[in-house]
């Protein structure tokens, strides 16, 4: 059986391209992972997600443990079989959603007790239970259980939270056990404090993981602060392991993260934007709600090969959004995921050719043009 491994193929500045190998297939890095929160990427068939170029999906431990339940998914053959996705899946630990979604949560050294946002039922999530749930789901990449405090917060609060997360990381590693072909990633915390990030990276490296995530960013701190942190945070993590920036983001966030040495990202933005009439293109964001599109026979993006651009006009996309037709969210989500995967592919090629700086300059210049002139 193929073991989990990571190999770097090329660099351009700090940007890296390579391959993560798993028993379920290879993941080309830098990689963008569409989010399949409740065992589905909203508005998309799994085959369509694969067609956009996605090598891996993200599933959500918190949502799946509450509904339909990890034990049920296990009985039904595991998450891959359940959702008809044969490629790799990464599951998050549930920690972030517990902090942001759950009601009446109580945090202790042992873990978190909380009330479900669905029906108010009480649950407990500990590092050991998170590892058990992710094992039952059968994900290929498992995330250590951590606490993610909202920013801004006092440094003492961030330090205490980070140190708790490091103790939980050690417990996650212990509970994960020996699972050939599966990987456990540790999560660096420490807010925007370089010394706390350094302390966290050292603690995680001492424990030893198959990959390392940069957590606690994209939580409202702004792009400038996030990039300031990313100027140093990835360099603190082992060079020969994948680096995953959690919950990012907009296309310019992604390009900036890859420039700083990040290998993997995930975000709900392409699918969430698609459902609200927003499209991402080379020339920035397009709002299909606007009346300017109602008589426009042109495609959303000239030269794009996705079904929305190949087969439909801006006028049609505007119409079906205004009419609350399901096809609106389906087509725009497909376009957005296609655009994101094309962006990753172009970055991988630029890194391989050592032309990432030129790619980045062209990327920003094209976005600065704004949308095409209205008719």
C-alpha positions as CSV (number, residue, x, y, z in Angstrom):
1,X,0.0,0.0,0.0
2,X,1.2,3.5,-0.8
3,X,2.3,5.3,2.3
4,X,1.6,9.0,3.0
5,X,4.6,11.0,1.7
6,X,5.5,14.5,0.4
7,X,8.1,15.4,-2.1
8,X,9.1,18.9,-3.3
9,X,9.7,19.3,-7.1
10,X,10.6,23.0,-7.5
11,X,10.8,26.4,-5.8
12,X,10.5,30.0,-7.0
13,X,11.5,32.3,-4.2
14,X,9.7,30.8,-1.1
15,X,6.9,29.4,-3.3
16,X,7.0,25.6,-3.6
17,X,5.4,22.9,-5.8
18,X,5.4,19.2,-5.1
19,X,3.2,16.2,-4.6
20,X,1.5,14.6,-1.5
21,X,1.1,10.9,-2.1
22,X,-1.7,8.9,-0.4
23,X,-3.2,5.5,-0.9
24,X,-6.2,7.3,-2.5
25,X,-4.2,9.3,-5.0
26,X,-1.8,12.2,-5.4
27,X,-2.4,15.8,-4.4
28,X,-0.6,18.4,-6.5
29,X,0.7,21.3,-4.4
30,X,0.0,24.1,-4.0
31,X,-3.5,22.6,-3.6
32,X,-6.8,24.2,-3.0
33,X,-9.3,22.0,-1.2
34,X,-13.0,22.7,-1.8
35,X,-15.1,22.4,1.4
36,X,-17.6,19.6,1.6
37,X,-18.9,20.6,5.1
38,X,-21.7,18.0,5.4
39,X,-20.3,15.4,3.0
40,X,-21.2,17.5,0.0
41,X,-19.7,20.5,-1.8
42,X,-23.0,22.5,-2.0
43,X,-24.5,22.7,-5.5
44,X,-22.0,20.3,-7.0
45,X,-21.9,16.6,-7.9
46,X,-18.7,14.9,-6.8
47,X,-17.8,14.1,-10.4
48,X,-18.1,17.8,-11.2
49,X,-15.8,18.8,-8.4
50,X,-13.2,16.3,-9.7
51,X,-13.7,17.8,-13.2
52,X,-12.7,21.2,-11.9
53,X,-9.3,19.8,-11.0
54,X,-9.7,19.2,-7.3
55,X,-7.4,16.4,-5.9
56,X,-8.7,16.5,-2.4
57,X,-11.8,17.7,-0.4
58,X,-12.3,18.9,3.1
59,X,-15.0,17.4,5.4
60,X,-16.1,18.8,8.7
61,X,-15.9,16.8,11.9
62,X,-18.2,19.0,13.9
63,X,-21.0,19.0,11.4
64,X,-20.7,15.3,10.5
65,X,-20.5,14.2,14.2
66,X,-23.8,15.9,14.8
67,X,-25.5,14.8,11.6
68,X,-25.6,12.1,10.4
69,X,-23.1,10.9,13.1
70,X,-19.6,9.4,12.7
71,X,-20.7,5.9,13.8
72,X,-23.5,5.9,11.2
73,X,-21.1,7.0,8.4
74,X,-18.7,4.2,9.5
75,X,-21.5,1.6,9.4
76,X,-22.3,2.8,5.9
77,X,-18.8,2.3,4.6
78,X,-16.9,5.5,5.6
79,X,-17.0,9.0,4.3
80,X,-15.5,8.3,0.9
81,X,-18.1,5.7,0.0
82,X,-20.9,7.7,1.7
83,X,-20.4,10.8,-0.4
84,X,-19.1,9.1,-3.6
85,X,-15.6,10.7,-3.5
86,X,-12.8,8.3,-4.1
87,X,-9.9,10.8,-3.9
88,X,-8.3,11.9,-0.7
89,X,-10.3,13.7,2.1
90,X,-9.0,15.9,4.9
91,X,-11.1,16.4,7.9
92,X,-10.7,19.3,10.3
93,X,-10.8,18.5,14.1
94,X,-14.0,20.3,15.0
95,X,-12.3,22.7,17.3
96,X,-13.0,25.9,15.2
97,X,-16.7,25.2,14.8
98,X,-17.1,24.4,18.5
99,X,-15.7,27.8,19.3
100,X,-17.7,29.7,16.6
101,X,-21.0,27.8,16.2
102,X,-21.8,25.8,19.3
103,X,-23.9,27.3,22.1
104,X,-23.1,27.3,25.9
105,X,-19.6,25.7,25.5
106,X,-17.4,25.0,28.4
107,X,-13.7,24.7,27.9
108,X,-11.5,22.6,30.3
109,X,-8.1,21.0,30.2
110,X,-9.8,17.8,29.1
111,X,-11.7,19.2,26.1
112,X,-14.9,21.1,25.3
113,X,-18.5,20.4,26.2
114,X,-21.1,22.2,24.1
115,X,-24.7,22.3,22.9
116,X,-25.4,21.4,19.2
117,X,-26.5,24.3,17.1
118,X,-29.0,21.9,15.4
119,X,-31.1,20.6,18.3
120,X,-29.4,21.8,21.6
121,X,-28.2,18.3,22.5
122,X,-25.1,18.1,24.7
123,X,-21.8,16.8,23.3
124,X,-18.2,16.5,24.4
125,X,-15.2,16.9,22.1
126,X,-11.7,16.0,23.4
127,X,-8.5,15.2,21.5
128,X,-9.3,11.5,21.9
129,X,-12.9,11.8,20.7
130,X,-11.9,14.0,17.7
131,X,-9.3,11.3,16.7
132,X,-12.0,8.6,17.1
133,X,-14.5,10.5,15.0
134,X,-12.0,11.2,12.2
135,X,-11.0,7.5,12.2
136,X,-14.6,6.5,11.9
137,X,-15.0,8.9,9.0
138,X,-12.0,7.3,7.4
139,X,-10.3,10.6,6.2
140,X,-6.9,10.4,4.7
141,X,-5.5,13.5,6.5
142,X,-6.6,14.0,10.1
143,X,-6.2,17.3,12.0
144,X,-5.1,17.5,15.6
145,X,-7.7,18.9,18.0
146,X,-7.0,22.5,18.9
147,X,-8.5,25.7,20.3
148,X,-8.7,28.8,18.1
149,X,-9.3,32.0,20.0
150,X,-10.9,34.9,18.1
151,X,-8.6,37.8,17.3
152,X,-7.9,40.4,18.6
153,X,-7.2,39.0,22.1
154,X,-4.7,39.8,24.9
155,X,-1.3,38.1,24.4
156,X,-1.7,36.2,27.7
157,X,-5.0,34.7,26.4
158,X,-3.4,33.8,23.0
159,X,-0.4,32.2,24.9
160,X,-2.6,30.2,27.2
161,X,-4.7,29.0,24.3
162,X,-1.7,28.0,22.2
163,X,-0.1,26.1,25.1
164,X,-3.4,24.2,25.7
165,X,-3.5,23.4,22.0
166,X,0.0,22.0,22.2
167,X,-1.0,19.7,25.1
168,X,-4.0,18.7,23.0
169,X,-1.7,18.1,20.0
170,X,0.4,15.6,22.1
171,X,-2.8,13.8,23.1
172,X,-4.0,13.8,19.5
173,X,-0.8,12.2,18.4
174,X,-1.1,9.5,21.1
175,X,-4.7,8.8,20.3
176,X,-4.2,8.7,16.5
177,X,-2.0,5.6,17.0
178,X,-0.4,3.7,14.1
179,X,-2.5,4.1,10.9
180,X,-0.5,3.3,7.8
181,X,-1.5,5.4,4.8
182,X,-3.2,8.0,7.0
183,X,-1.6,11.3,8.2
184,X,-2.0,13.5,11.2
185,X,-1.3,17.2,10.9
186,X,-0.4,19.4,13.9
187,X,-1.7,23.0,14.0
188,X,0.5,25.9,14.8
189,X,-1.2,28.6,16.9
190,X,0.0,31.9,18.5
191,X,-2.1,34.6,16.9
192,X,0.0,37.4,15.4
193,X,2.8,37.0,17.9
194,X,6.0,35.7,16.3
195,X,7.5,34.4,19.6
196,X,4.3,32.4,20.3
197,X,4.3,31.0,16.8
198,X,7.9,30.0,17.3
199,X,7.1,28.3,20.6
200,X,4.2,26.5,19.0
201,X,6.2,25.3,16.0
202,X,8.9,23.9,18.3
203,X,6.3,22.0,20.4
204,X,4.7,20.5,17.3
205,X,8.0,19.5,15.7
206,X,9.1,17.9,18.9
207,X,5.9,15.8,18.9
208,X,6.3,15.0,15.2
209,X,3.5,15.1,12.5
210,X,3.2,14.1,8.9
211,X,2.2,17.7,8.0
212,X,1.7,21.1,9.7
213,X,-1.1,23.6,9.6
214,X,-1.0,27.3,10.3
215,X,-4.1,28.0,12.3
216,X,-5.7,31.0,13.9
217,X,-5.5,33.2,10.8
218,X,-8.3,34.5,8.5
219,X,-10.4,35.2,11.6
220,X,-10.8,38.9,11.0
221,X,-7.3,40.2,11.4
222,X,-7.1,41.6,7.8
223,X,-4.8,40.7,4.9
224,X,-1.9,42.9,5.9
225,X,-1.7,41.4,9.4
226,X,-2.1,37.8,8.0
227,X,0.7,38.3,5.4
228,X,2.9,39.8,8.2
229,X,2.4,36.6,10.2
230,X,3.0,34.4,7.0
231,X,6.3,36.3,6.3
232,X,7.8,34.1,9.1
233,X,5.3,31.4,10.3
234,X,5.8,28.9,7.4
235,X,9.6,29.1,7.8
236,X,9.3,27.9,11.4
237,X,7.8,24.6,10.2
238,X,9.7,21.6,8.8
239,X,10.8,22.1,5.2
240,X,10.1,18.5,4.2
241,X,6.5,18.4,5.3
242,X,3.3,20.0,3.8
243,X,2.2,23.3,5.2
244,X,-1.5,24.0,5.3
245,X,-3.0,27.4,5.8
246,X,-6.5,26.9,7.2
247,X,-9.6,28.8,6.0
248,X,-8.0,30.9,3.2
249,X,-9.4,32.4,1.2
250,X,-9.8,35.0,-1.6
251,X,-7.7,34.6,-4.7
252,X,-5.2,37.3,-3.7
253,X,-4.9,35.8,-0.2
254,X,-4.1,32.4,-1.9
255,X,-1.4,33.9,-4.2
256,X,0.1,35.8,-1.2
257,X,0.2,32.6,0.9
258,X,1.8,30.5,-1.8
259,X,4.4,33.3,-2.3
260,X,5.2,32.8,1.4
261,X,5.7,29.1,1.3
262,X,2.2,27.6,1.9
263,X,1.3,24.3,0.1
264,X,-2.4,23.7,1.0
265,X,-5.5,25.9,1.5
266,X,-9.2,25.5,1.9
267,X,-12.1,27.9,1.9
268,X,-15.9,28.0,1.6
269,X,-15.7,31.2,-0.5
270,X,-16.0,29.7,-4.1
271,X,-19.2,27.8,-3.2
272,X,-20.7,30.3,-0.8
273,X,-20.1,33.2,-3.3
274,X,-21.6,31.1,-6.1
275,X,-24.9,30.8,-4.1
276,X,-25.1,34.5,-3.6
277,X,-24.6,35.5,-7.2
278,X,-20.9,36.3,-6.9
279,X,-18.3,35.0,-9.5
280,X,-14.5,35.1,-9.2
281,X,-12.7,35.8,-12.5
282,X,-9.2,36.9,-13.6
283,X,-10.4,40.5,-13.5
284,X,-11.8,40.3,-10.0
285,X,-15.2,39.7,-8.6
286,X,-18.4,39.9,-10.7
287,X,-21.8,40.5,-9.1
288,X,-24.4,38.8,-11.3
289,X,-27.2,40.4,-9.2
290,X,-26.5,43.8,-10.9
291,X,-28.9,45.0,-13.6
292,X,-26.0,45.8,-15.9
293,X,-25.9,42.1,-16.9
294,X,-29.6,41.6,-17.8
295,X,-29.1,42.3,-21.6
296,X,-25.5,41.1,-21.8
297,X,-25.1,38.2,-24.3
298,X,-21.4,37.7,-23.5
299,X,-20.1,34.9,-21.3
300,X,-19.1,35.5,-17.7
301,X,-15.5,35.1,-18.6
302,X,-14.1,35.0,-22.1
303,X,-12.0,31.9,-22.7
304,X,-13.2,30.0,-19.6
305,X,-14.0,26.4,-20.3
306,X,-16.5,25.8,-17.4
307,X,-20.1,25.0,-18.3
308,X,-21.4,28.4,-17.0
309,X,-19.1,30.3,-19.4
310,X,-19.2,27.8,-22.3
311,X,-23.0,27.5,-22.5
312,X,-24.7,30.5,-20.9
313,X,-24.7,34.3,-21.1
314,X,-24.4,36.8,-18.4
315,X,-28.0,37.7,-19.1
316,X,-29.1,34.1,-18.4
317,X,-27.0,33.9,-15.2
318,X,-28.5,37.2,-14.0
319,X,-32.0,35.9,-14.8
320,X,-31.7,32.6,-13.0
321,X,-30.2,34.3,-9.9
322,X,-33.0,36.9,-9.8
323,X,-35.5,34.1,-10.2
324,X,-34.1,32.0,-7.3
325,X,-33.5,29.1,-9.6
326,X,-31.2,26.3,-8.3
327,X,-29.2,26.3,-11.5
328,X,-27.8,29.7,-10.6
329,X,-25.8,28.5,-7.6
330,X,-24.8,25.3,-9.4
331,X,-23.3,27.1,-12.4
332,X,-21.6,29.9,-10.5
333,X,-20.2,27.4,-7.9
334,X,-18.8,25.3,-10.8
335,X,-17.3,28.4,-12.4
336,X,-15.7,29.6,-9.1
337,X,-14.2,26.2,-8.3
338,X,-12.9,25.9,-11.9
339,X,-11.3,29.4,-11.6
340,X,-9.7,28.5,-8.2
341,X,-8.3,25.2,-9.6
342,X,-7.0,27.0,-12.7
343,X,-5.3,29.5,-10.5
344,X,-3.5,26.7,-8.6
345,X,-2.5,25.0,-11.8
346,X,-1.0,28.3,-13.1
347,X,0.9,28.8,-9.9
348,X,2.3,25.3,-10.0
349,X,3.5,25.9,-13.6
350,X,5.0,29.2,-12.7
351,X,6.9,27.8,-9.7
352,X,8.2,24.9,-11.9
353,X,9.5,27.4,-14.4
354,X,10.8,29.7,-11.6
355,X,8.7,32.6,-12.9
356,X,6.4,33.1,-9.9
357,X,7.3,36.8,-9.5
358,X,6.2,37.5,-13.1
359,X,3.0,35.4,-12.6
360,X,2.2,37.4,-9.5
361,X,2.7,40.7,-11.2
362,X,0.4,39.7,-14.1
363,X,-2.2,38.3,-11.7
364,X,-2.5,41.6,-9.8
365,X,-2.4,43.7,-13.0
366,X,-5.2,41.7,-14.6
367,X,-7.3,42.0,-11.4
368,X,-6.7,45.7,-11.3
369,X,-8.5,46.1,-14.7
370,X,-11.8,45.3,-13.1
371,X,-14.8,43.7,-14.9
372,X,-15.2,44.1,-18.7
373,X,-16.9,47.3,-20.0
374,X,-20.7,47.2,-19.8
375,X,-22.7,47.0,-23.0
